[in-house]
Amino acid sequence: MNPTSTHFVRRLRERDSEAWFELWENFGPILRAQLQRWGAGRIGWETAQDLSQETLTALASAIDRHDPSKGARFSTWLFSIARYTLGDEIDRRMAQKRGEGSKPVALDAAADTADGGLSPDGAYEEQIFDAKIQAALRAVERQAGLADFEVFRQRVLEGRSGSEVAEDLGLSVSAVSRCLTKVREQLWIHLGSVFSRYSFTPEEDHELERNGLTWNPNKELNPTFDQALADIYARLTHRQDPSPIP
């Protein structure tokens, strides 16, 4: 893992509440949806929520056994631990029906499965990637403030023209342009920080470039960067809340 990932994992292991909240905020909804889907009606939404929290706890407990040289991605690691957390819950319930004890979650086995190349489906991988983008957008919104981020949201994420945004928000076109430059620079920094934090393999270090998010700070306009962001934002906006999965 890179130094940023290692530092973040250390914070998790030290029970840093801000690190735990960040992980839960960014990936908790995806884990809940996966767990409920895998449960196939055997677990409810509240149980899936509890299990997703247990998955994050298990991740921090098992992370020191992760071998990045075997190629397990951050997304695969979450996926594998979640499946074993669900398996432990189902085993516990079956044992209770038989009047027996329950066994602890097999974290060593989960680590072996992750390092052995378990491959989540494309939809899950896309959700993990989009969650990283969303985390960076939330961070830059907090830093830039609501007014500046609204300019960026309308002009870049929604694809409106500069003159339309200026008229809507009572700004000059030049003020809109200056705001966009500032917010883009902040976003690029946050994207680098987020993707470094949640990357376990060299492959993940190039996810931004592979998805069209190559940014040139010397250009006032970054059409490829802006379009890639707009496409991802549209997915995030139109993706239904995963909670109502039957």
TORKOL-4160 file (C-alpha; in steps of 0.2 Angstrom, whole numbers, padded with zeros to 4 digits, m for minus):
246
<pt num="1" X="0000" Y="0000" Z="0000"/>
<pt num="2" X="0005" Y="0018" Z="m0003"/>
<pt num="3" X="0010" Y="0029" Z="0012"/>
<pt num="4" X="m0007" Y="0038" Z="0012"/>
<pt num="5" X="m0017" Y="0021" Z="0013"/>
<pt num="6" X="m0005" Y="0015" Z="0026"/>
<pt num="7" X="m0008" Y="0030" Z="0037"/>
<pt num="8" X="m0027" Y="0029" Z="0035"/>
<pt num="9" X="m0027" Y="0011" Z="0040"/>
<pt num="10" X="m0017" Y="0015" Z="0055"/>
<pt num="11" X="m0030" Y="0028" Z="0060"/>
<pt num="12" X="m0043" Y="0015" Z="0058"/>
<pt num="13" X="m0034" Y="0002" Z="0069"/>
<pt num="14" X="m0031" Y="0016" Z="0082"/>
<pt num="15" X="m0050" Y="0018" Z="0082"/>
<pt num="16" X="m0049" Y="0036" Z="0076"/>
<pt num="17" X="m0068" Y="0041" Z="0075"/>
<pt num="18" X="m0066" Y="0053" Z="0061"/>
<pt num="19" X="m0058" Y="0040" Z="0050"/>
<pt num="20" X="m0072" Y="0027" Z="0054"/>
<pt num="21" X="m0085" Y="0040" Z="0050"/>
<pt num="22" X="m0077" Y="0044" Z="0034"/>
<pt num="23" X="m0076" Y="0026" Z="0029"/>
<pt num="24" X="m0094" Y="0023" Z="0034"/>
<pt num="25" X="m0100" Y="0039" Z="0025"/>
<pt num="26" X="m0091" Y="0034" Z="0009"/>
<pt num="27" X="m0094" Y="0015" Z="0008"/>
<pt num="28" X="m0107" Y="0010" Z="0020"/>
<pt num="29" X="m0122" Y="0012" Z="0008"/>
<pt num="30" X="m0113" Y="0001" Z="m0005"/>
<pt num="31" X="m0109" Y="m0012" Z="0008"/>
<pt num="32" X="m0127" Y="m0012" Z="0015"/>
<pt num="33" X="m0134" Y="m0015" Z="m0003"/>
<pt num="34" X="m0122" Y="m0029" Z="m0006"/>
<pt num="35" X="m0125" Y="m0038" Z="0010"/>
<pt num="36" X="m0144" Y="m0037" Z="0008"/>
<pt num="37" X="m0142" Y="m0043" Z="m0010"/>
<pt num="38" X="m0132" Y="m0058" Z="m0005"/>
<pt num="39" X="m0143" Y="m0062" Z="0010"/>
<pt num="40" X="m0157" Y="m0065" Z="m0003"/>
<pt num="41" X="m0171" Y="m0062" Z="0009"/>
<pt num="42" X="m0163" Y="m0070" Z="0024"/>
<pt num="43" X="m0158" Y="m0053" Z="0032"/>
<pt num="44" X="m0167" Y="m0037" Z="0033"/>
<pt num="45" X="m0161" Y="m0019" Z="0030"/>
<pt num="46" X="m0157" Y="m0016" Z="0049"/>
<pt num="47" X="m0147" Y="m0032" Z="0049"/>
<pt num="48" X="m0138" Y="m0027" Z="0033"/>
<pt num="49" X="m0134" Y="m0010" Z="0041"/>
<pt num="50" X="m0127" Y="m0019" Z="0057"/>
<pt num="51" X="m0117" Y="m0031" Z="0046"/>
<pt num="52" X="m0109" Y="m0017" Z="0036"/>
<pt num="53" X="m0103" Y="m0009" Z="0052"/>
<pt num="54" X="m0095" Y="m0026" Z="0057"/>
<pt num="55" X="m0087" Y="m0027" Z="0040"/>
<pt num="56" X="m0078" Y="m0011" Z="0042"/>
<pt num="57" X="m0072" Y="m0017" Z="0059"/>
<pt num="58" X="m0067" Y="m0033" Z="0052"/>
<pt num="59" X="m0057" Y="m0024" Z="0039"/>
<pt num="60" X="m0047" Y="m0014" Z="0051"/>
<pt num="61" X="m0044" Y="m0030" Z="0061"/>
<pt num="62" X="m0038" Y="m0040" Z="0047"/>
<pt num="63" X="m0028" Y="m0026" Z="0037"/>
<pt num="64" X="m0011" Y="m0031" Z="0043"/>
<pt num="65" X="m0013" Y="m0048" Z="0035"/>
<pt num="66" X="m0016" Y="m0040" Z="0018"/>
<pt num="67" X="m0002" Y="m0043" Z="0005"/>
<pt num="68" X="m0003" Y="m0030" Z="m0009"/>
<pt num="69" X="0009" Y="m0039" Z="m0019"/>
<pt num="70" X="m0005" Y="m0052" Z="m0023"/>
<pt num="71" X="m0015" Y="m0039" Z="m0031"/>
<pt num="72" X="m0030" Y="m0037" Z="m0021"/>
<pt num="73" X="m0039" Y="m0020" Z="m0023"/>
<pt num="74" X="m0047" Y="m0010" Z="m0010"/>
<pt num="75" X="m0064" Y="m0014" Z="m0017"/>
<pt num="76" X="m0060" Y="m0032" Z="m0017"/>
<pt num="77" X="m0054" Y="m0032" Z="0001"/>
<pt num="78" X="m0071" Y="m0024" Z="0006"/>
<pt num="79" X="m0080" Y="m0036" Z="m0005"/>
<pt num="80" X="m0072" Y="m0051" Z="0003"/>
<pt num="81" X="m0073" Y="m0046" Z="0021"/>
<pt num="82" X="m0092" Y="m0042" Z="0018"/>
<pt num="83" X="m0095" Y="m0059" Z="0011"/>
<pt num="84" X="m0087" Y="m0067" Z="0026"/>
<pt num="85" X="m0096" Y="m0056" Z="0038"/>
<pt num="86" X="m0113" Y="m0061" Z="0031"/>
<pt num="87" X="m0108" Y="m0079" Z="0031"/>
<pt num="88" X="m0104" Y="m0078" Z="0049"/>
<pt num="89" X="m0121" Y="m0070" Z="0053"/>
<pt num="90" X="m0130" Y="m0084" Z="0043"/>
<pt num="91" X="m0119" Y="m0098" Z="0052"/>
<pt num="92" X="m0124" Y="m0090" Z="0069"/>
<pt num="93" X="m0142" Y="m0090" Z="0065"/>
<pt num="94" X="m0142" Y="m0108" Z="0059"/>
<pt num="95" X="m0132" Y="m0113" Z="0075"/>
<pt num="96" X="m0145" Y="m0104" Z="0086"/>
<pt num="97" X="m0159" Y="m0115" Z="0077"/>
<pt num="98" X="m0149" Y="m0130" Z="0081"/>
<pt num="99" X="m0145" Y="m0125" Z="0099"/>
<pt num="100" X="m0127" Y="m0124" Z="0096"/>
<pt num="101" X="m0114" Y="m0111" Z="0098"/>
<pt num="102" X="m0108" Y="m0099" Z="0083"/>
<pt num="103" X="m0091" Y="m0098" Z="0076"/>
<pt num="104" X="m0081" Y="m0081" Z="0074"/>
<pt num="105" X="m0080" Y="m0073" Z="0056"/>
<pt num="106" X="m0065" Y="m0081" Z="0047"/>
<pt num="107" X="m0055" Y="m0066" Z="0044"/>
<pt num="108" X="m0039" Y="m0076" Z="0039"/>
<pt num="109" X="m0050" Y="m0085" Z="0026"/>
<pt num="110" X="m0057" Y="m0069" Z="0020"/>
<pt num="111" X="m0039" Y="m0062" Z="0018"/>
<pt num="112" X="m0034" Y="m0077" Z="0008"/>
<pt num="113" X="m0049" Y="m0075" Z="m0003"/>
<pt num="114" X="m0046" Y="m0057" Z="m0007"/>
<pt num="115" X="m0028" Y="m0060" Z="m0010"/>
<pt num="116" X="m0032" Y="m0075" Z="m0021"/>
<pt num="117" X="m0041" Y="m0064" Z="m0034"/>
<pt num="118" X="m0060" Y="m0064" Z="m0030"/>
<pt num="119" X="m0068" Y="m0053" Z="m0043"/>
<pt num="120" X="m0083" Y="m0042" Z="m0039"/>
<pt num="121" X="m0094" Y="m0038" Z="m0053"/>
<pt num="122" X="m0093" Y="m0022" Z="m0064"/>
<pt num="123" X="m0108" Y="m0013" Z="m0056"/>
<pt num="124" X="m0100" Y="m0015" Z="m0038"/>
<pt num="125" X="m0083" Y="m0009" Z="m0045"/>
<pt num="126" X="m0092" Y="0006" Z="m0053"/>
<pt num="127" X="m0101" Y="0010" Z="m0037"/>
<pt num="128" X="m0084" Y="0010" Z="m0027"/>
<pt num="129" X="m0076" Y="0021" Z="m0040"/>
<pt num="130" X="m0091" Y="0033" Z="m0040"/>
<pt num="131" X="m0091" Y="0034" Z="m0021"/>
<pt num="132" X="m0073" Y="0040" Z="m0021"/>
<pt num="133" X="m0078" Y="0054" Z="m0033"/>
<pt num="134" X="m0092" Y="0058" Z="m0022"/>
<pt num="135" X="m0081" Y="0059" Z="m0007"/>
<pt num="136" X="m0069" Y="0071" Z="m0016"/>
<pt num="137" X="m0084" Y="0082" Z="m0021"/>
<pt num="138" X="m0091" Y="0083" Z="m0003"/>
<pt num="139" X="m0073" Y="0088" Z="0003"/>
<pt num="140" X="m0072" Y="0102" Z="m0010"/>
<pt num="141" X="m0089" Y="0108" Z="m0007"/>
<pt num="142" X="m0085" Y="0110" Z="0011"/>
<pt num="143" X="m0069" Y="0119" Z="0007"/>
<pt num="144" X="m0075" Y="0130" Z="m0007"/>
<pt num="145" X="m0092" Y="0135" Z="0001"/>
<pt num="146" X="m0109" Y="0133" Z="m0005"/>
<pt num="147" X="m0109" Y="0148" Z="m0017"/>
<pt num="148" X="m0093" Y="0144" Z="m0026"/>
<pt num="149" X="m0098" Y="0125" Z="m0027"/>
<pt num="150" X="m0115" Y="0130" Z="m0034"/>
<pt num="151" X="m0106" Y="0139" Z="m0048"/>
<pt num="152" X="m0095" Y="0123" Z="m0051"/>
<pt num="153" X="m0110" Y="0111" Z="m0050"/>
<pt num="154" X="m0121" Y="0121" Z="m0063"/>
<pt num="155" X="m0107" Y="0124" Z="m0075"/>
<pt num="156" X="m0097" Y="0108" Z="m0074"/>
<pt num="157" X="m0108" Y="0094" Z="m0066"/>
<pt num="158" X="m0124" Y="0100" Z="m0075"/>
<pt num="159" X="m0116" Y="0106" Z="m0091"/>
<pt num="160" X="m0124" Y="0123" Z="m0092"/>
<pt num="161" X="m0116" Y="0137" Z="m0101"/>
<pt num="162" X="m0106" Y="0151" Z="m0092"/>
<pt num="163" X="m0118" Y="0164" Z="m0097"/>
<pt num="164" X="m0133" Y="0154" Z="m0091"/>
<pt num="165" X="m0124" Y="0151" Z="m0074"/>
<pt num="166" X="m0119" Y="0169" Z="m0073"/>
<pt num="167" X="m0137" Y="0175" Z="m0076"/>
<pt num="168" X="m0145" Y="0163" Z="m0064"/>
<pt num="169" X="m0133" Y="0167" Z="m0050"/>
<pt num="170" X="m0131" Y="0186" Z="m0053"/>
<pt num="171" X="m0113" Y="0185" Z="m0057"/>
<pt num="172" X="m0102" Y="0191" Z="m0072"/>
<pt num="173" X="m0096" Y="0178" Z="m0084"/>
<pt num="174" X="m0078" Y="0182" Z="m0079"/>
<pt num="175" X="m0082" Y="0179" Z="m0060"/>
<pt num="176" X="m0089" Y="0162" Z="m0065"/>
<pt num="177" X="m0073" Y="0158" Z="m0074"/>
<pt num="178" X="m0062" Y="0163" Z="m0060"/>
<pt num="179" X="m0073" Y="0152" Z="m0048"/>
<pt num="180" X="m0072" Y="0137" Z="m0059"/>
<pt num="181" X="m0053" Y="0138" Z="m0060"/>
<pt num="182" X="m0052" Y="0139" Z="m0041"/>
<pt num="183" X="m0064" Y="0125" Z="m0038"/>
<pt num="184" X="m0056" Y="0114" Z="m0051"/>
<pt num="185" X="m0039" Y="0116" Z="m0043"/>
<pt num="186" X="m0046" Y="0111" Z="m0026"/>
<pt num="187" X="m0056" Y="0096" Z="m0033"/>
<pt num="188" X="m0040" Y="0089" Z="m0041"/>
<pt num="189" X="m0031" Y="0090" Z="m0024"/>
<pt num="190" X="m0045" Y="0081" Z="m0016"/>
<pt num="191" X="m0047" Y="0068" Z="m0029"/>
<pt num="192" X="m0028" Y="0064" Z="m0027"/>
<pt num="193" X="m0030" Y="0063" Z="m0009"/>
<pt num="194" X="m0046" Y="0052" Z="m0009"/>
<pt num="195" X="m0039" Y="0040" Z="m0022"/>
<pt num="196" X="m0022" Y="0038" Z="m0013"/>
<pt num="197" X="m0031" Y="0034" Z="0003"/>
<pt num="198" X="m0042" Y="0021" Z="m0004"/>
<pt num="199" X="m0030" Y="0012" Z="m0015"/>
<pt num="200" X="m0021" Y="m0004" Z="m0011"/>
<pt num="201" X="m0013" Y="m0008" Z="m0027"/>
<pt num="202" X="m0003" Y="0001" Z="m0041"/>
<pt num="203" X="m0017" Y="m0002" Z="m0053"/>
<pt num="204" X="m0029" Y="0009" Z="m0043"/>
<pt num="205" X="m0017" Y="0023" Z="m0043"/>
<pt num="206" X="m0022" Y="0025" Z="m0062"/>
<pt num="207" X="m0040" Y="0024" Z="m0060"/>
<pt num="208" X="m0043" Y="0043" Z="m0063"/>
<pt num="209" X="m0033" Y="0043" Z="m0079"/>
<pt num="210" X="m0042" Y="0027" Z="m0085"/>
<pt num="211" X="m0059" Y="0036" Z="m0082"/>
<pt num="212" X="m0055" Y="0052" Z="m0092"/>
<pt num="213" X="m0050" Y="0062" Z="m0077"/>
<pt num="214" X="m0034" Y="0069" Z="m0083"/>
<pt num="215" X="m0032" Y="0087" Z="m0078"/>
<pt num="216" X="m0021" Y="0100" Z="m0085"/>
<pt num="217" X="m0019" Y="0115" Z="m0072"/>
<pt num="218" X="m0012" Y="0126" Z="m0086"/>
<pt num="219" X="m0028" Y="0126" Z="m0096"/>
<pt num="220" X="m0043" Y="0137" Z="m0091"/>
<pt num="221" X="m0055" Y="0124" Z="m0099"/>
<pt num="222" X="m0053" Y="0106" Z="m0097"/>
<pt num="223" X="m0067" Y="0098" Z="m0108"/>
<pt num="224" X="m0062" Y="0080" Z="m0106"/>
<pt num="225" X="m0060" Y="0082" Z="m0087"/>
<pt num="226" X="m0077" Y="0091" Z="m0085"/>
<pt num="227" X="m0086" Y="0079" Z="m0096"/>
<pt num="228" X="m0080" Y="0064" Z="m0087"/>
<pt num="229" X="m0085" Y="0072" Z="m0070"/>
<pt num="230" X="m0102" Y="0077" Z="m0077"/>
<pt num="231" X="m0105" Y="0059" Z="m0083"/>
<pt num="232" X="m0100" Y="0052" Z="m0066"/>
<pt num="233" X="m0111" Y="0065" Z="m0057"/>
<pt num="234" X="m0126" Y="0060" Z="m0068"/>
<pt num="235" X="m0124" Y="0042" Z="m0062"/>
<pt num="236" X="m0123" Y="0047" Z="m0044"/>
<pt num="237" X="m0138" Y="0058" Z="m0046"/>
<pt num="238" X="m0149" Y="0045" Z="m0055"/>
<pt num="239" X="m0143" Y="0030" Z="m0046"/>
<pt num="240" X="m0158" Y="0024" Z="m0034"/>
<pt num="241" X="m0155" Y="0023" Z="m0016"/>
<pt num="242" X="m0150" Y="0004" Z="m0013"/>
<pt num="243" X="m0160" Y="0002" Z="0002"/>
<pt num="244" X="m0176" Y="m0004" Z="m0006"/>
<pt num="245" X="m0168" Y="m0020" Z="m0014"/>
<pt num="246" X="m0181" Y="m0034" Z="m0011"/>
